[in-house]
Structure formats: structure tokens, C-alpha cells
Amino acid sequence: MQQFAGADAVYYDSIATGLPGDVEFYLSEIRRAGSPVLELGCGTGRMLVPIALEGIDVVGLDMAPAMLDIARAKVAALPDQVRDRVEIVHGDMRDISLNRRFKLVLIPYRAFLHLMTVEDQRAALTSIHEHLEDGGRLVFDVFDPNLDMIAAHSSHIGTVLTRLADFDIPESGRKAMVWETREYDLERQVLTEYRIFEELDDQGVVAKKTYTPLELRWIYRYEMVHLLELCGFEIEALYGDFNRGSFKPGGEQVWVARAAG
């Protein structure tokens, strides 16, 4: 399940900037719920800081220590009254053990897709249910599989190396270039992205190269319905984007579910 778990975590914020409208969507759900809130897959704290700035008590949980180190540094830079609202925990969403309940649990930026088996998915949803107050809500997003794209990348094109992004690294002043190749396992419903991060010196020579595999197990709409209901949730809404638009195949699945008694 661990992604960006080591030295490559320093690149995360430069390439993982979220989805259009996702921060404001989650903040609107958080304002509606109130404190306390649990964020699973909190990573480097992209959501934790805005949540705390809203005056909400939040616990962020992730299983990648290098990512959490970055999140802690961000939180440490906040004013005392904001910093005190944030607790960061190293843990696994499949086996949460916090001895408290929350009004809202959120899993932003497709982090649920790091669960690679149905057993993992059920374990996580069951653990989430146990940590929600009566009537508490789970809000999360995953991508809906684009079958045309999957079919295209299931041929030889899936092994083609393509340029994903480039950015400047503030600490070193070097330019970084990111390359990726994708493979789709149709039977297991698994997308594997192999990413290569290259840091270039002033002469354009590669001074450092880092390889990062990223695996996601995609979930079909009615598969997700079954999982949620099986684990004790009632579905309140399925949106197709963070503006609460209608669901459209091949786009986003943005779920709002309530813990049933």
C-alpha cells in the first residue's frame, strides 16, 4: 500500500496537486459535519492544513513515514492555536485503532485505490464504520475506469515512456523531470505506473534518478455500491465531480455515505 514512502516523498507536492475543486468540496463537507474529523491517507498534509485553518479538530493518518514527516513540518509552522487542532498518526486504514469516534471520515485524492484486494477494501470500510459516530459520514473519491483508455494502454502503448511533468526543486535549485509508463491488469483491475524522477544539474546532466512504482486498484460504480452496503453504509450521494455534478462513466466517483446503525 505504501506509495512515495521513501526519499521520493520530497517530490510529492510538486506533482500531486489534487483534482479541480476537491479541497473546497471536502471543506464544505467538513463545515457541515464539524469536529472531529479523520483524514485517511493524509500524506504530506495537503488537506490537513486547510482543515485546521477552518477551526476543525482533525486527525491525519497515513502509513508512509516520509510523507508524515513533511506533514508534521507543515503543521509545525502553523500558529499555536491552529497547530493544536491537528494530530498526525502513523497507521493503516485497514486497521484503525484510535479509541475514539468521528463525525466525518474523508479519503481524498483517490487514496482508497491503494487498497489492492477486496479483503483490504472491506477491512478498511469496516474499520472506518467502527470509528464513525452514529450517523457519521464517509466522504471519498476514486476515478471511474475509462475503458477506452484502459484498452489502449493494454496494447504495446502501455510500455511507452512519456513525460509527465517538470518542476524546480526549491531545496537544491535543480530542475526535475518526471517520466512514466503505465500498465493495466484487466483481471486484477490494477493500474501500475512506473515513474522516473530525474534531477538535472546546471549543465542538463542527470545528477540523480529515482524510480517509484505506483499501484492503484480501480473500482467500478456498482462494485463500490456493494462494498459500502456490505460494510454497513447507506449511500447519500454519488457525484461525478467536485461541483456535485451528475456521475458520468469514465470520470470521477465522489461518494458520500452515512454509517447505518
N, C-alpha and C positions, 0 to 999 in steps of 0.2 A: 504493500500500500504506500510505502514512502516514496515521495517524489521531491526533487530538489532538497534532498536530505543532507547533503554534504557541502563542499566548497562551492558548488553551483548555485546554492541558495542566494548568493550575492547578486546573481543576475535576475532573480525572480521578479522584482518590482519593475524592472525595465521592460520585460516582455509580457508580464501577466497583469494587464491594466484593467481587467474586468470587462463587462459587457455593457453596451449603451443603456443607461438608466438604471443599472442594477443597484447602485448604492442608495439612490433616493427611494427606490421601491422598498428595499429592506428597511430603510429608516422609517418609512411610512407605516410599515407593519409593526416595527418596534415601538413607535409612538403610540400606536393603538393598544399594544399589549402592556407596556410599562415594565418596570423592573420586577424580577431579574431576568436576564436574557442569557442564553447559552449559544455560542457560535462554535460549530464543529468544523474542523479544517480551517482554523483561523489563520494559518500560515504566518506571514510576516506582519499581520495586523492591519491589512488594508481596510477592513471593516471595523476593527476594534476601536480605533481612534475616533472615527465619526460617531460611533455609538456612544462612547464615553462623553464626547462633547455635547451630546443631546441630553446629558444628565441621567443616563441609564446605567444601572449596575450590570456589568457584563462579565461572563467567564468565557475565555477563549481556550479551546482545546485543540491540540494537534499532536501528531506523533513524530514530527521531524524536528529534532533539537536545533539544527542550524537555522531553521525558519523561525523558531520561537526565540532564539537569541536576538534576531533582528526585530521581532515584535517587541520584546522587552526593552530594547534600546529606544524604540519609538515612544513607548509608554513612559519610560523614564524621563523623557524630555518634556512631558506634559506638565501643566500646573498641578500642584499637590491635590487640589480638590477634584481634578479630573482623573489624575493617575490613580487615586484611591478607589475609583469606581471599577477598575479593571483587575481581574485575576487571570493569570495565564497558567495553564496546566498542560503538562506533557501526558498524553493519554491517547487511547484508541476508541474511536466512535463505536466500535463493535462491542466494547465492554466498558461503558462509562461507570465510574464509581465516585460520585461527588457527594452523596448523602444529603442531597437537597433537591428541591423541585423548582422548575422554572415556568414562567408564564409563556415563554416563546423559545423555541429552538430553531436556529437557522443554519442552513448548509449552503453558503453562496458558491458561486463560480464553479458549479459542476463537480464539487468535491465528492459528492455521493458516488460518482462514477469511478472513484478509486477503489471501490468495493468490488472485488473481482469474481465473486461467486454469489449464487442465490443465498447460500448459507450465511455469507458475510452480510449481505443486504438485510436479511431477516434479523440477524443478531443486532445490527445497528438500529433498525427500526424498533425492535423490542426494547433495547436499552434506552432509546430516546423516549419511548412511551412511558417507561418507568420513571423518567426524570421530569416529566411534564406535570404541572398541576392539573387538577380536574378541569377539563375543558380547555387546557392549554393547547397551543397550536404549533405545528411544524411547518416551516416555510423553506422551500429549497428550489433549485433549478438544475436541470440537466438539458443537454441538447437532444433534440429528436433526430434519429438517424436519417440522413439524406441518402436514400437508396441509390440515386444516380451517382453520387459521389463515391459511395462505397463500391459500387460496381466498377467504376472507372479505376479506382485505386487497387482493386483486386486483380488487375491485369499487371503487365510489366511496368506501368506508370507508377505503381506503388513503391518501386525501389529507386525512383529518380530523386536525386538530391536537389532541393530547391532552397532559395534564400528566403528566410522567414522575416528577419528584421536586422537592423543595426542601430547601435546607440553608443553614447560616450559613457565611460565608466568614471564617475566623479573621483573615486579614491586614487586612481592611477593616471587619469587623463588619457588613457588609451581608448581607441575605438574598438568596439566589439561587433562582430558579425555572427549571426545565428543562421544555421542551416538545418534543414530537417528532411527526413524521409518517413513515409507512412506505410503501414501495412494493416490490412483488415483481415481478421479471422472471423469468417462468417458463421462458423459453427459455434464458437465460443462467444460471439458478439464482442470481440475485443479489438480496439484500435491501439496500435503500438506506434508511437512516434519516437524516432531516434533523433535527438538534437545534438548538434555540434556547435559549441561556443568557441569562437576564435578571438583572441585579443591581439591586436596589431600594434607594433611599435611605431615610432615616428617614420621609419623607412617603409612601412607597409608590410613588414615581415611578421609572420605569426610568432608571437612570443609565448603564447600559452594556448592550449587547446583542451577543452573539457567536453566529455561525452555524457549525455543524460538520456536514459530511456524513460519514456512516459507512457504508461498503460492506462487505458480507460475502458470500462465495460459498458457499452451503450444499452439503453433500456427502452423498449417500445412502450407506447402510451398505455395500453391495456395490461401489459405486464406490470407497470407501475401501479395501476389501479388495484390489481390483485394483491401485490405486495403490501400496499398501505392497508387495505381492508383486512388482510390476513393478520396483520400486526396490531389491529385494534384502532385504526384511524378512520374517521369519516371525512370524506373529501369535500372541502368547501368550494374550491375553485381550481381550475386549470387554465392558465393564461398562455398565450403564445409569444408574449414579450413582456418587458418590464413597464409598459404603459397600460397593462391589463387588457391588451388586445386579444382577439379570439385565437385559439390554438390553430396552427396550420402545420400539416406534416412537413418534416424536414427543417423546421425552425427550432424554437425553444419550447421546453416544457417547464412552466413556472407553477409550482404546486403550493396550495395552501390546504392543510389538513388539520383536523381537530382530534385530540385524543378522546376516544369514546370511553365510557365507563366500563 
